[in-house]
Amino acid sequence: MFAIIESGGKQYRVQEGDVLRVENLQGAAGDQFSLTPIFVGGEQVVFGQDAGRFTVNAEVVEHGKGKKIYIRKYKSGIQYRRRTGHRQGFTAIRILGIQG
């Protein structure tokens, strides 16, 4: 059985045991929480309001920062050059199960 969940404006396809990185979430490592799927597939396919009777249980694994991305600005002829970096924060979550 799999489910499609939404977190941070993005959609993810998850199964039990998956570990994925999503946008920053509240909570310390080890905290458990539940998400409402927008689609559930497997033996039966459920979406829309019927998917609301299912829950996806998850656990926070860790918080961290992703790989550094460099941003460069350049304007020719006027010796203008800038370089900055950015590291996006993430929360790694483990899917404990899909119930419903």
Residue pairs with C-beta under 8 A, 6 or more apart in sequence:
1 15
1 16
1 40
1 41
1 42
1 43
1 98
2 13
2 14
2 15
2 40
2 41
2 42
2 98
3 13
3 14
3 15
3 37
3 39
3 40
3 41
3 51
3 54
3 56
3 98
4 11
4 12
4 13
4 14
4 37
4 38
4 39
4 40
4 41
5 11
5 12
5 14
5 35
5 36
5 37
5 38
5 56
6 12
6 38
7 22
7 23
7 25
7 35
8 22
8 23
8 24
9 23
10 22
10 23
11 38
12 20
12 22
14 20
14 56
14 95
14 98
15 95
15 98
16 95
16 96
16 97
16 98
17 94
17 95
18 94
18 95
19 61
19 92
19 93
19 94
19 95
20 92
20 93
20 95
21 66
21 90
21 91
21 92
22 90
22 91
22 93
23 89
23 90
23 91
24 63
24 89
24 90
24 91
25 33
25 60
25 91
25 93
27 33
27 60
27 91
28 60
29 60
29 61
29 62
29 63
30 59
30 60
31 59
31 60
32 57
32 58
32 59
32 60
32 96
33 57
33 58
33 59
33 60
34 55
34 56
34 57
34 58
35 55
35 56
35 58
36 51
36 52
36 54
36 55
36 56
37 51
37 54
37 55
37 56
37 98
38 47
38 51
39 45
39 46
39 47
39 51
40 46
40 47
40 51
40 54
40 98
40 100
46 54
53 100
54 98
54 99
54 100
55 98
55 99
55 100
56 95
56 97
56 98
57 95
57 96
57 97
57 98
57 99
58 93
58 94
58 95
58 96
59 93
59 94
59 96
60 91
60 92
60 93
61 92
61 93
61 94
62 91
62 92
63 89
63 90
63 91
63 92
64 89
64 90
64 92
65 87
65 88
65 89
65 90
66 87
66 88
66 89
66 90
67 87
68 85
68 86
68 87
69 85
69 86
69 87
69 88
70 83
70 84
70 85
71 83
71 84
71 85
71 86
72 81
72 82
72 83
73 80
73 81
73 82
73 83
74 80
74 81
74 82
